[in-house]
Amino acid sequence: QVQLVESGGGLVQAGGSLRLSCAASGIIFSISTMAWYRQAPGKQRELVASITSQGTTTYADSVMARFTISRDNHKNTVYLQMSSLKPEDTAVYYCYSRSKIAGSGWGQGTQVTVSS
């Protein structure tokens, strides 16, 4: 059973930084594609960034050059380093995993609030 536990969210002023972490269990982490999504009030959930098992990364245009996704296969953890945060980055951030063996799964989400 896929279990993803996010941490690191909180309240930060515009221009500040936060690092989100997602600890995974129940999957073979090293072969899984991992991603971060976010959902703001009244909006659809959107992809923020993803990283494949080979380390290939993709980013939403809105976070390019400000956010960095990375993974530590020894710790079964994926990170999202967020810098130059803007009020429009305020959302619940969700960790997501996908692999051919374990299927896909979601974390419970962590709130990020950026004040202006």
Secondary structure, DSSP 8 states (H G I E B T S, - for coil): --EEEEE--EEEETT--EEEEEEEESS-GGG-EEEEEEE-TTS--EEEEEE-TT--EEE-TTTTTTEEEEEETTTTEEEEEE-S--GGG-EEEEEEEEETTTEEEE---EEEEEE-
